Amino acid sequence: MMKRRVCSHDMFAVPDSSFVLKGMGGEMYFCNLRCFCLWSVQKVEPFCRR
């Protein structure tokens, strides 16, 4: 069974030439660099507002 790869930011199907973030908990896929940058800024922003 093949896993369906979905972008972690905009929830679109991810092409083969995508960005993959691998960690101990699994993998996250991003359609392009724009999606990766937007996702990473959203993760860091709450910590900067403290």
Buried (B, 14 or more C-beta within 10 A) or exposed (E): EEEEBBBBBBEEEBEEEBBEEEEEEEEBBBBBEEBBEEBEEEEEEEEEEE
